[in-house]
Amino acid sequence: MAQLTSAQTGEDFAKARNKALFNEIQHILNPEEAALISFTDIKKLLKPSNEVYKGMQIVPVDLIVGSEGRYKDFDNHFFPKSIFLKARWERVDMAHIQDVVLPPISLYELGGLYFVRDGNHRVSVAKARGVENIDADVVSLQSEIKLKPGSTKEEMIQQVLYYEKRVFYSETNFGDITDWWQLDFSTPGQYDVIYNHILTHRYYINMNQTEEIPFEDAVLSWFNNVYMPVVKSIQSHKILRLFKKRTISDLYIYLIKYWDELKQKFGNDFSLDEAVKDFKKSHKRHSIFFRIKNALARKKLALFKEEKDTEK
């Protein structure tokens, strides 16, 4: 009986491991899509306010999507990626076969999804066996952002960006004031930067006023006199072509920072147009350098393989 059980657990692990390998092959061009989500990364993304201990709960296994410390050992379906996980994985699997009650796992809940603190192998075996629910000790991290089950990390980033944009437009009335609804970013946290830009712009306007201007007027002034001139310069110099995965608002922030550095170095008379030209020139050289570097690396790898084949 013991031999049969051992053979069964070995077969179960082999199936789970093969699924991880097949999943890796399917996503060979986009390996991040097959990666298990790091809890630390999502915590940085959502910036939860505080922790609340929820105690013992029955948690749907499908809602467990990541891990705090073992996210490199399993794929996005919690299939084991390494043969070194075999012994412990099989012990957990054997407990399932023999109906041994295992202690509850420990989870973090964030954005409506769960991340493993302790019990990664138990989650892996549960998913491989099609178990629907699992007992867990849960600590909830408070966040207004709700994540969709089955999302990749990139999709979670998009959900955070959507939330940030909705909050920014709602709290500032930005769209109605400017009639500009394309203030989009590729990374979270940039709407706070824009808000600070508007406040800074308002501060400098108020220095020459006897009466403080309303926030709405400051938004419109910043949009017309700061944001749009930079955007039009980006468009006229076709800089967006150098940044395939970035938005024009991303480039606005890059350029404002770059222009400020140039003005500190060369004086406040350094014009926007000069800054944009210099920015384009420097990043074009940078882009070409990396293309050459990558091409040389590929060539070196090809030569190495060729030498190995010759030795055979």
matplotlib code that plots the C-alpha trace (Angstrom):
import matplotlib.pyplot as plt

x = [0.0, 2.8, 4.5, 1.3, 0.9, 4.5, 4.1, 0.9, 2.5, 5.5, 3.1, 1.1, 4.3, 5.5, 2.2, 2.2, 5.9, 5.2, 2.3, 4.7, 7.1, 4.4, 3.1, 6.7, 7.0, 3.6, 4.8, 8.4, 8.1, 6.4, 7.7, 6.2, 2.7, 3.5, 5.2, 3.6, 2.8, 5.0, 3.0, 5.7, 5.3, 1.5, 1.8, 4.1, 1.5, -1.6, 0.0, -2.5, -3.3, -3.2, -3.5, -6.5, -6.4, -9.4, -8.7, -9.7, -11.6, -12.5, -10.9, -11.6, -8.3, -8.9, -8.5, -5.0, -2.8, 0.6, 3.2, 5.2, 8.4, 8.2, 6.9, 9.9, 9.3, 5.9, 4.2, 1.1, -1.1, 1.0, 2.5, 6.1, 8.9, 11.8, 12.6, 13.9, 10.3, 9.5, 10.0, 8.0, 5.3, 4.9, 4.5, 1.6, 0.1, 0.4, -1.5, -4.3, -4.4, -4.5, -7.1, -4.7, -5.9, -3.2, -2.9, -4.4, -2.2, -1.5, -2.6, -2.6, -5.7, -5.2, -7.5, -9.9, -7.2, -5.0, -1.2, 0.5, 2.5, 3.0, 1.8, 2.8, 3.2, -0.3, -1.8, 0.1, -1.2, -4.7, -4.7, -3.3, -6.0, -8.8, -9.6, -12.1, -11.7, -8.9, -8.7, -6.6, -5.4, -6.0, -4.5, -6.3, -4.5, -6.9, -7.1, -9.9, -8.6, -10.2, -8.3, -9.9, -9.3, -7.2, -5.3, -1.6, 0.6, 0.4, -3.4, -3.2, -1.1, -3.7, -6.5, -4.5, -3.9, -7.6, -8.4, -5.8, -7.1, -10.7, -9.9, -7.7, -10.4, -13.1, -11.3, -9.8, -12.6, -9.7, -11.7, -14.5, -12.1, -9.7, -11.8, -8.7, -9.4, -6.1, -4.0, -2.8, 0.3, 2.1, 3.2, 1.3, 1.8, 2.1, -1.2, 0.3, 3.2, 0.7, -1.2, 2.0, 2.8, -0.5, -0.1, 3.4, 2.1, -0.7, 1.9, 3.9, 0.8, -0.3, 3.0, 2.0, -1.7, -3.4, -6.0, -5.4, -6.7, -9.2, -7.8, -9.9, -8.2, -4.8, -5.6, -6.6, -3.5, -1.2, -2.8, -2.6, 0.7, 2.8, 1.4, 0.2, 3.4, 5.4, 3.0, 3.0, 6.8, 6.9, 4.6, 6.4, 9.8, 8.1, 9.8, 7.1, 8.6, 11.6, 9.4, 7.1, 5.4, 5.1, 2.4, 2.7, 2.0, 4.9, 7.1, 5.8, 7.0, 10.4, 10.9, 9.9, 12.5, 15.1, 14.4, 14.7, 18.1, 19.3, 18.2, 20.0, 23.1, 22.9, 20.6, 16.8, 17.1, 17.5, 14.4, 11.8, 12.6, 16.3, 15.6, 13.3, 16.0, 18.7, 16.4, 15.7, 19.3, 20.6, 17.9, 18.3, 22.0, 21.1, 18.6, 21.1, 23.8, 21.5, 20.5, 24.1, 24.9, 22.1, 23.1, 26.7, 25.4, 23.3, 26.3, 28.5, 26.0, 25.7, 29.5, 29.6, 27.0, 28.9, 32.1, 30.3, 28.8, 32.3, 33.7, 31.1]
y = [0.0, 2.4, 1.6, 2.3, 5.6, 6.6, 5.8, 7.9, 10.9, 10.6, 10.5, 13.5, 15.6, 14.6, 15.7, 19.1, 19.7, 18.9, 21.4, 24.0, 23.2, 23.3, 26.6, 28.0, 27.0, 28.5, 31.8, 31.7, 35.1, 36.7, 34.7, 37.3, 36.1, 32.6, 33.9, 33.7, 37.2, 38.6, 39.9, 42.5, 43.9, 44.1, 45.7, 48.4, 48.9, 49.2, 50.9, 49.5, 51.7, 49.2, 45.5, 43.8, 40.3, 38.3, 35.0, 31.6, 31.6, 29.2, 30.7, 29.8, 28.3, 30.1, 33.4, 32.6, 34.2, 34.9, 34.4, 36.4, 34.5, 31.5, 33.2, 32.0, 28.4, 28.0, 29.3, 31.4, 28.2, 27.2, 24.3, 23.4, 24.8, 22.9, 19.3, 20.4, 20.9, 17.2, 15.7, 18.3, 18.4, 14.6, 14.6, 17.1, 15.1, 11.9, 13.6, 14.3, 10.8, 9.4, 12.0, 13.5, 16.9, 19.5, 22.7, 25.8, 27.9, 31.6, 34.2, 37.9, 39.3, 42.4, 43.9, 40.9, 38.4, 36.2, 35.7, 32.9, 33.7, 30.1, 26.9, 27.3, 23.5, 22.9, 25.5, 23.9, 20.4, 21.7, 23.4, 20.3, 18.2, 20.6, 21.4, 24.3, 25.7, 25.7, 26.6, 29.7, 32.1, 35.5, 39.0, 41.6, 44.7, 47.5, 49.0, 50.8, 49.1, 45.7, 43.4, 41.0, 37.3, 35.7, 39.0, 39.0, 41.5, 43.7, 43.6, 44.5, 47.5, 48.6, 48.3, 50.5, 53.0, 53.1, 53.6, 56.4, 58.2, 57.9, 59.4, 62.2, 63.3, 63.1, 65.0, 67.7, 67.9, 67.9, 66.6, 69.1, 72.0, 71.2, 68.9, 66.7, 63.0, 61.5, 62.1, 58.5, 56.9, 53.6, 53.4, 54.1, 57.1, 59.7, 61.5, 62.6, 64.1, 66.0, 67.2, 68.6, 70.3, 72.1, 73.2, 74.5, 76.4, 77.8, 78.9, 80.9, 82.5, 83.6, 85.3, 88.1, 88.2, 90.1, 87.5, 83.7, 82.2, 79.3, 75.8, 75.4, 78.4, 77.0, 73.7, 75.4, 77.7, 74.8, 72.8, 75.7, 77.1, 74.2, 70.8, 71.5, 73.4, 70.3, 67.9, 69.9, 69.9, 66.1, 65.7, 68.0, 66.3, 62.8, 61.7, 59.1, 56.8, 56.3, 55.1, 52.4, 51.5, 55.0, 57.6, 61.2, 62.1, 59.9, 61.9, 65.1, 64.1, 62.9, 66.1, 68.5, 66.8, 66.8, 70.5, 71.4, 69.7, 71.6, 74.9, 74.2, 73.5, 76.1, 78.8, 79.5, 80.8, 77.3, 77.0, 74.2, 73.5, 73.2, 70.8, 68.6, 68.5, 67.5, 65.0, 63.3, 63.4, 61.8, 59.1, 58.2, 57.6, 55.5, 53.4, 52.8, 51.8, 49.1, 47.8, 47.3, 45.8, 43.3, 42.4, 41.8, 39.6, 37.5, 37.1, 36.1, 33.5, 32.1, 31.8, 30.0, 27.5, 27.0, 26.2, 23.7, 22.0, 21.8, 20.2, 17.4]
z = [0.0, 0.9, -2.4, -4.3, -2.5, -3.2, -6.8, -7.0, -5.4, -7.8, -10.7, -9.4, -9.0, -12.5, -14.0, -12.1, -13.1, -16.7, -16.7, -15.4, -18.2, -20.8, -19.4, -19.6, -23.3, -24.1, -22.7, -24.0, -25.6, -22.6, -19.6, -17.1, -18.0, -16.6, -13.4, -10.0, -8.7, -5.9, -3.0, -2.3, -5.8, -5.5, -2.0, -3.5, -6.3, -4.2, -1.2, 1.4, 4.4, 7.3, 8.2, 9.8, 11.3, 9.9, 11.6, 10.3, 7.0, 4.2, 1.1, -2.6, -4.0, -7.3, -5.5, -4.3, -7.0, -5.5, -2.8, -0.4, -0.6, -2.9, -6.1, -8.1, -7.2, -8.7, -11.9, -12.1, -11.6, -8.6, -10.5, -9.2, -11.4, -9.8, -9.1, -5.7, -4.6, -5.2, -1.7, 0.2, -2.5, -2.4, 1.4, 1.1, -1.8, 0.3, 3.2, 0.7, -0.5, 3.0, 4.2, 6.7, 8.0, 7.4, 9.4, 7.8, 5.5, 6.1, 3.6, 3.0, 1.4, -0.8, -3.3, -3.0, -3.9, -1.7, -1.4, 0.5, 3.6, 4.6, 2.8, -0.8, -1.3, 0.2, -2.3, -5.2, -4.3, -3.8, -7.2, -8.9, -7.3, -8.1, -4.5, -4.4, -0.9, 1.7, 5.4, 6.0, 8.6, 6.9, 7.4, 5.3, 3.9, 3.4, -0.1, -2.1, -5.3, -6.1, -8.4, -10.9, -10.4, -13.1, -13.8, -14.7, -13.0, -16.1, -16.0, -12.3, -13.1, -15.6, -13.0, -10.6, -13.4, -14.1, -10.5, -10.1, -13.2, -12.1, -8.6, -10.1, -12.7, -10.0, -7.3, -9.6, -12.2, -14.7, -17.7, -17.4, -16.9, -19.8, -22.0, -22.1, -21.2, -22.5, -19.4, -19.3, -17.8, -18.1, -14.5, -11.3, -9.0, -11.8, -11.1, -7.8, -9.7, -12.0, -9.0, -7.4, -10.7, -10.7, -7.1, -7.8, -10.9, -8.7, -6.1, -8.6, -10.1, -6.6, -6.0, -8.3, -7.2, -4.4, -4.2, -4.5, -7.7, -7.5, -8.0, -11.2, -12.8, -11.8, -13.5, -16.7, -16.6, -16.0, -18.8, -21.4, -20.4, -19.2, -20.2, -23.8, -25.0, -23.9, -25.5, -28.8, -28.8, -28.2, -31.1, -33.5, -32.8, -32.9, -29.7, -28.9, -31.6, -29.3, -26.4, -27.8, -24.5, -23.0, -23.3, -24.2, -20.5, -19.5, -21.8, -20.4, -16.9, -18.3, -20.2, -17.4, -15.2, -17.9, -18.8, -15.1, -14.9, -18.0, -16.6, -13.3, -15.4, -18.1, -16.6, -16.8, -20.4, -21.7, -23.9, -24.0, -27.7, -27.0, -24.1, -26.3, -29.1, -26.6, -24.9, -28.3, -29.3, -26.1, -26.0, -29.7, -29.0, -26.0, -28.0, -30.8, -28.2, -26.7, -30.1, -31.0, -27.6, -27.9, -31.5, -30.3, -27.4, -29.8, -32.2, -29.3, -28.2, -31.7, -32.0, -28.6, -29.7, -32.9, -31.0, -28.8, -31.9, -33.5, -30.3, -30.5]

ax = plt.figure().add_subplot(projection="3d")
ax.plot(x, y, z, "-o")
ax.set_aspect("equal")
plt.show()
